[in-house]
Amino acid sequence: MEIVMAKEKKKQTAAEAPDPYAASKELYDWILCLLFALVVCVLLFAFCFHVIDVVGSSMFPTLHNGEKMLVSDLFYKPKVGDVVIFKKAEYDPNKALVKRVIATEGQEVNIDFANGIVYINGEAIIEDYINDLTFTKLDFIGPKTVPEGCVFVMGDNRNASVDSRKAEIGMVDTRLIIGRAYYVLYPLSVLRAIK
């Protein structure tokens, strides 16, 4: 009877004794989790999302110089009103531009520069996001119909923006669009969705 009790006592103390490798196992698990999270973040930002800086004031008041935007092209098809980022080699091959989609393929764009009003398919559009009415003509002679696979873009700060009204930019091929801007991420005090 004493032998059986001694064996049971030995089993209990062995079960209660701390594992000398427990701390290293836990550290290993944490390192593995952190590495996995890092790999997922790198893959997401390499293939799905981009963080792009706002340079200049052409999208004021929607975007401000120095802000950082979260941009994605995952399953994206341009729609009127979207804020997009694109590159146009004819204007500057090293510079990404941020503008708002005003019209998509098949739509007719015209601008009344005397009154500052933009028309799509003959109807004045409501633009509650702009800084001022559109008085700056640049190279625009309208009306113009947006060709297939293209968009017509303009900055929200209409009179300080180089956009589709400029001949070097003109209609933007949708294949040149890097993505749609979804959020302002930085500075954190102005974290918001882009509308």
C-alpha positions in Angstrom: 0.0 0.0 0.0 2.8 2.4 0.8 4.5 1.6 -2.5 1.3 2.5 -4.4 0.9 5.8 -2.5 4.5 6.7 -3.1 4.1 6.1 -6.8 0.9 8.3 -6.9 2.7 11.0 -4.9 5.6 10.9 -7.4 3.1 11.3 -10.3 1.5 14.3 -8.6 4.7 16.1 -7.9 5.9 15.4 -11.5 2.7 16.9 -12.9 2.9 19.9 -10.6 6.6 20.6 -11.3 7.2 23.5 -13.7 8.4 22.6 -17.2 11.9 24.1 -17.6 11.2 24.7 -21.3 7.8 26.4 -20.9 9.2 29.9 -21.2 11.2 29.0 -24.4 8.2 27.3 -25.9 6.0 30.4 -25.2 8.7 32.7 -26.6 8.9 30.5 -29.7 5.1 30.7 -30.2 5.2 34.5 -29.9 8.0 34.8 -32.4 6.2 32.5 -34.8 3.0 34.6 -34.5 4.8 37.9 -35.0 6.6 36.5 -38.1 3.3 35.2 -39.6 1.7 38.6 -39.0 4.7 40.4 -40.6 4.5 38.1 -43.7 0.8 38.7 -44.0 1.3 42.5 -43.8 4.1 42.5 -46.3 2.0 40.5 -48.8 -1.1 42.7 -48.3 0.9 45.9 -48.9 2.8 44.4 -51.8 -0.2 43.1 -53.7 -3.4 44.6 -52.3 -2.8 48.0 -50.7 -0.5 50.9 -51.1 0.2 53.9 -48.9 0.6 57.0 -51.0 1.5 60.6 -50.0 -0.6 63.6 -51.0 1.7 66.1 -52.7 0.3 69.5 -53.5 -3.1 71.2 -53.1 -5.0 70.1 -56.2 -7.4 67.9 -54.2 -8.1 70.5 -51.4 -10.4 70.5 -49.4 -10.8 66.7 -49.7 -7.1 66.0 -49.3 -4.3 68.1 -47.8 -0.6 68.2 -48.6 1.4 65.7 -46.6 -1.5 63.3 -45.8 -1.0 59.6 -46.4 -3.8 57.6 -48.2 -4.6 53.9 -48.2 -5.0 53.0 -51.9 -6.2 49.7 -53.4 -6.9 48.4 -56.9 -8.2 45.0 -55.6 -11.4 44.2 -57.6 -11.7 47.9 -58.6 -13.6 49.4 -61.5 -13.7 53.3 -61.6 -17.0 55.0 -60.9 -18.0 58.6 -61.0 -17.0 60.4 -57.7 -14.1 58.0 -56.8 -10.7 59.6 -55.9 -8.1 57.7 -57.9 -4.3 57.7 -58.3 -2.8 57.2 -61.7 0.4 57.9 -63.7 0.4 59.6 -67.1 3.8 59.4 -68.9 2.9 62.3 -71.2 2.6 64.6 -68.2 5.3 63.2 -65.9 6.4 59.5 -65.9 7.7 59.7 -62.4 4.7 61.4 -60.7 1.5 59.8 -59.5 -1.5 62.1 -59.7 -4.5 62.1 -57.4 -7.8 63.2 -59.0 -11.6 62.6 -58.8 -13.4 60.7 -61.5 -15.9 63.1 -63.1 -17.1 60.9 -66.0 -16.6 57.3 -67.3 -16.7 55.8 -70.7 -19.5 56.9 -73.0 -20.4 60.0 -70.9 -20.2 63.5 -72.4 -18.4 66.2 -70.4 -18.9 69.9 -71.0 -17.8 72.8 -68.8 -19.4 76.3 -68.6 -16.3 78.3 -67.6 -18.3 81.6 -67.3 -20.5 80.1 -64.5 -18.0 77.4 -63.3 -20.4 74.6 -63.9 -19.6 71.0 -65.1 -22.1 69.1 -67.1 -22.3 65.4 -67.7 -24.6 64.3 -70.5 -26.1 67.8 -70.6 -26.9 67.9 -66.8 -25.2 70.0 -64.3 -23.5 67.9 -61.6 -23.7 68.6 -57.9 -20.2 69.0 -56.5 -20.3 69.6 -52.8 -16.6 68.4 -52.5 -14.9 71.2 -54.6 -13.0 74.2 -53.3 -14.4 76.6 -55.8 -16.4 76.5 -59.1 -14.5 75.6 -62.3 -13.3 78.8 -64.0 -9.9 77.6 -65.2 -10.1 76.3 -68.8 -6.5 75.0 -69.3 -6.7 73.3 -72.8 -10.3 72.0 -72.6 -12.6 72.5 -75.5 -15.9 70.7 -75.1 -18.1 68.9 -75.2 -16.0 65.8 -75.1 -17.2 62.2 -75.0 -15.1 59.8 -72.8 -13.7 57.0 -74.9 -14.1 53.3 -74.0 -11.7 52.2 -71.3 -11.0 55.8 -70.1 -12.1 58.3 -67.5 -12.2 62.1 -67.2 -10.7 63.3 -64.0 -10.4 66.6 -62.2 -9.0 67.9 -58.9 -11.3 69.2 -56.2 -9.3 72.4 -56.1 -10.4 73.1 -59.7 -8.6 76.4 -60.3 -5.3 75.0 -59.0 -5.4 71.5 -60.6 -3.8 70.1 -63.7 -6.2 67.3 -64.8 -8.1 66.0 -67.8 -8.6 69.6 -69.0 -4.9 69.7 -69.7 -3.9 68.2 -73.1 -0.9 66.2 -71.6 -3.3 64.4 -69.3 -6.6 64.3 -71.2 -8.7 61.2 -70.9 -7.0 58.7 -68.5 -6.8 55.1 -69.6 -8.2 52.9 -66.7 -5.2 50.6 -67.1 -3.0 53.5 -65.8 -5.0 53.8 -62.6 -3.0 52.6 -59.6 -6.0 52.3 -57.4 -8.8 54.1 -55.5 -8.0 56.1 -52.4 -10.2 54.8 -49.5 -8.8 56.3 -46.3 -6.5 59.0 -45.0 -4.2 57.2 -42.5 -1.9 60.0 -41.5 -1.8 62.2 -39.5 -3.8 60.1 -37.1 -5.7 63.2 -35.9 -7.5 63.3 -39.3 -8.0 59.6 -39.9 -11.0 59.4 -42.1 -12.7 57.7 -45.1 -12.3 59.6 -48.4 -15.6 60.5 -50.0 
